[in-house]
Amino acid sequence: MEEDRYQDVCTYVRRLIEQGQLRPGDRLPTERALSQDLGVSRGTVRDGLRLLESMGVLESRQGSGNYLSNHMGQYLAQSLHFMLLLGEIDYQSINRMRRAIELQSYRIAIQTSTPEQVQGLWRIQEELERTRSAEKDEAFHDAIIDLGGDPLMRIVSDALSDVIGHLITQFLTRGAQDLLHQTLDTHRRMIEYLEQRRVDAGCAAITRHYDIIDTEIARWQAERRTI
């Protein structure tokens, strides 16, 4: 049926990407060209393009056309926000996924990181200890994940951080000095064990770090229930 053929547009665009004919930022063929190539009406083409845009695959630019998105990860963050609001996930599950990504990235970094990269982590850590900045805390964890060299893990991590970031900021800016001390201590241990190539000890430091965050999430949730 014609009304079901909008899926053909999605399949066609996916095939263009697979064949290397479309890359992020490239302009898609016009609606007329897609209609002729697929043998469907322009209305059906528009339905398919709207679906791809809602998925974050395309960006529609007024008067210019449709382009393959450079920012698909942003739509993942939006989906996670709605999943959180609807109760399909919670902050604990977000923190578990962040923990898993960082542990895997760290294991890779143990094998591949250079002294210069480790020094870069120390510089971020020094700035974090000086400023107590949530942005520097995020930069530290981003740097660990980047050392893993997997772009998908960075995309997913960015989306997760976008959802939970406001809580981390609250914990860092309003938390007790003991909490800050524990958090910064786990960071230092991560770097030290990375330098020493001690994977088990480094992973234990990461686990300790995320255990601290889990405890703070539970405390925050308990406080909200009493309001």
C-alpha positions as CSV (number, residue, x, y, z in Angstrom):
1,M,0.0,0.0,0.0
2,E,1.2,3.5,-0.9
3,E,0.7,4.8,2.7
4,D,3.1,2.2,4.0
5,R,5.9,2.9,1.6
6,Y,7.3,5.8,3.6
7,Q,9.5,3.0,5.1
8,D,11.1,2.7,1.6
9,V,12.5,6.2,2.1
10,C,14.2,5.2,5.3
11,T,15.7,2.0,3.6
12,Y,16.9,4.1,0.6
13,V,18.7,6.6,2.8
14,R,20.2,3.9,4.9
15,R,21.5,2.2,1.7
16,L,23.0,5.5,0.5
17,I,24.9,5.7,3.8
18,E,26.0,2.1,3.6
19,Q,27.4,2.7,0.1
20,G,29.3,5.8,1.2
21,Q,27.2,8.1,-0.9
22,L,26.0,10.1,2.1
23,R,28.0,11.3,5.0
24,P,27.2,13.6,7.9
25,G,26.5,17.1,6.6
26,D,25.7,16.0,3.1
27,R,22.5,17.1,1.4
28,L,20.0,14.5,0.5
29,P,18.4,14.1,-3.0
30,T,15.4,16.4,-3.5
31,E,11.9,15.2,-2.8
32,R,11.2,15.0,-6.5
33,A,14.3,12.9,-7.1
34,L,13.4,10.5,-4.3
35,S,9.8,10.3,-5.5
36,Q,11.1,9.3,-9.0
37,D,13.7,6.9,-7.8
38,L,11.4,5.1,-5.4
39,G,8.2,5.3,-7.5
40,V,6.2,6.8,-4.7
41,S,4.3,10.1,-4.3
42,R,6.0,13.2,-2.9
43,G,3.6,13.0,0.1
44,T,5.0,9.5,0.9
45,V,8.5,10.8,0.6
46,R,7.7,13.7,3.0
47,D,6.3,11.1,5.5
48,G,9.6,9.1,5.3
49,L,11.7,12.3,5.7
50,R,9.7,13.4,8.7
51,L,10.3,10.1,10.3
52,L,14.0,10.3,9.7
53,E,14.0,13.8,11.1
54,S,12.2,12.7,14.2
55,M,14.9,10.0,14.7
56,G,17.6,12.6,14.5
57,V,19.0,11.2,11.2
58,L,18.1,14.3,9.1
59,E,18.1,18.0,9.6
60,S,15.6,20.0,7.5
61,R,16.8,23.5,6.5
62,Q,14.2,25.9,5.3
63,G,14.7,26.7,1.6
64,S,17.8,24.5,1.4
65,G,16.7,20.9,1.7
66,N,17.4,17.9,4.0
67,Y,20.9,17.1,5.3
68,L,22.3,14.0,7.1
69,S,22.7,15.1,10.7
70,N,26.0,15.7,12.5
71,H,24.2,15.6,15.9
72,M,22.4,12.3,16.2
73,G,23.6,11.8,19.7
74,Q,21.6,14.8,20.9
75,Y,18.4,12.9,20.0
76,L,19.6,10.0,22.1
77,A,19.8,12.3,25.1
78,Q,16.2,13.6,24.4
79,S,14.9,10.0,24.2
80,L,16.6,9.2,27.5
81,H,15.1,12.3,29.1
82,F,11.6,11.1,28.1
83,M,12.3,7.5,29.2
84,L,13.3,8.9,32.6
85,L,10.2,11.0,32.9
86,L,8.0,8.1,31.9
87,G,9.6,5.8,34.5
88,E,11.2,3.4,32.0
89,I,14.6,4.1,33.4
90,D,15.9,5.7,36.6
91,Y,19.0,7.5,37.7
92,Q,20.5,4.3,39.1
93,S,20.3,2.6,35.7
94,I,21.9,5.7,34.1
95,N,24.7,5.6,36.6
96,R,25.2,1.8,36.0
97,M,25.6,2.4,32.3
98,R,28.0,5.3,32.9
99,R,30.0,3.0,35.2
100,A,30.1,0.2,32.6
101,I,31.3,2.5,29.8
102,E,34.0,4.0,31.9
103,L,35.2,0.6,33.1
104,Q,35.5,-0.7,29.6
105,S,37.2,2.5,28.4
106,Y,39.7,2.3,31.3
107,R,40.6,-1.3,30.5
108,I,41.4,-0.2,26.9
109,A,43.3,2.9,28.1
110,I,45.5,0.7,30.4
111,Q,46.8,-0.9,27.2
112,T,47.0,2.1,24.8
113,S,47.4,5.4,26.8
114,T,50.5,7.4,26.4
115,P,52.4,9.4,29.1
116,E,51.2,12.6,27.4
117,Q,47.6,11.5,27.7
118,V,48.1,10.7,31.3
119,Q,49.6,14.1,31.9
120,G,46.5,15.6,30.3
121,L,44.4,13.8,32.9
122,W,46.5,15.2,35.7
123,R,46.0,18.7,34.3
124,I,42.2,18.3,34.3
125,Q,42.3,16.9,37.8
126,E,44.4,19.9,39.0
127,E,41.8,22.3,37.5
128,L,39.0,20.3,39.1
129,E,40.6,20.4,42.5
130,R,41.1,24.1,42.2
131,T,37.7,25.0,40.9
132,R,35.4,22.2,42.1
133,S,33.7,22.7,38.7
134,A,31.1,20.2,37.4
135,E,32.4,21.0,33.9
136,K,35.9,19.9,34.9
137,D,34.5,16.8,36.5
138,E,32.7,15.9,33.2
139,A,35.8,16.7,31.3
140,F,37.8,14.3,33.4
141,H,35.4,11.4,32.7
142,D,35.1,12.4,29.1
143,A,38.9,12.1,28.8
144,I,38.9,8.6,30.3
145,I,36.3,7.5,27.8
146,D,38.2,9.2,24.9
147,L,41.2,7.1,25.9
148,G,39.1,4.0,25.1
149,G,38.9,5.2,21.5
150,D,35.4,4.0,20.9
151,P,33.2,6.8,19.5
152,L,29.9,5.0,20.3
153,M,30.8,4.8,24.0
154,R,31.5,8.6,23.9
155,I,28.2,9.3,22.2
156,V,26.2,7.2,24.7
157,S,28.2,8.6,27.6
158,D,27.5,12.2,26.5
159,A,23.7,11.4,26.3
160,L,23.8,9.8,29.8
161,S,25.7,12.8,31.2
162,D,23.2,15.2,29.7
163,V,20.4,13.5,31.7
164,I,22.2,13.1,35.0
165,G,24.5,16.1,34.8
166,H,22.3,18.4,36.9
167,L,22.5,15.9,39.8
168,I,26.3,15.6,39.6
169,T,26.5,19.4,39.6
170,Q,24.3,19.5,42.7
171,F,26.3,16.8,44.5
172,L,29.6,18.7,43.8
173,T,28.4,22.2,44.6
174,R,26.2,21.4,47.6
175,G,27.8,18.2,48.9
176,A,29.8,17.9,52.1
177,Q,33.6,18.3,52.1
178,D,33.9,14.6,52.8
179,L,32.0,13.8,49.6
180,L,34.2,16.1,47.6
181,H,37.3,14.6,49.2
182,Q,36.2,11.0,48.3
183,T,35.3,11.9,44.8
184,L,38.6,13.6,44.1
185,D,40.5,10.8,45.8
186,T,39.0,8.2,43.4
187,H,40.0,10.4,40.5
188,R,43.6,10.6,41.6
189,R,43.7,6.8,42.1
190,M,42.4,6.3,38.6
191,I,45.2,8.3,37.1
192,E,47.9,6.8,39.4
193,Y,46.8,3.2,38.5
194,L,46.7,4.1,34.8
195,E,50.3,5.3,35.0
196,Q,51.2,2.0,36.8
197,R,49.1,-0.1,34.3
198,R,47.3,-1.7,37.3
199,V,44.0,-2.5,35.7
200,D,42.3,-4.2,38.6
201,A,43.2,-1.4,41.1
202,G,42.1,1.2,38.6
203,C,38.7,-0.5,38.0
204,A,38.2,-0.7,41.7
205,A,38.7,3.0,42.0
206,I,36.1,3.6,39.2
207,T,33.7,1.3,41.0
208,R,34.2,3.1,44.2
209,H,33.6,6.4,42.5
210,Y,30.3,5.3,41.0
211,D,29.3,3.7,44.3
212,I,29.6,7.1,45.9
213,I,27.3,8.6,43.2
214,D,24.8,5.8,43.8
215,T,24.7,6.6,47.5
216,E,24.2,10.3,46.7
217,I,21.4,9.4,44.3
218,A,19.6,7.3,46.9
219,R,20.0,10.1,49.5
220,W,18.6,12.7,47.0
221,Q,15.6,10.5,46.2
222,A,14.9,9.9,49.9
223,E,15.0,13.7,50.5
224,R,12.5,14.3,47.6
225,R,10.1,11.7,49.1
226,T,10.0,13.7,52.4
227,I,9.1,17.0,50.7
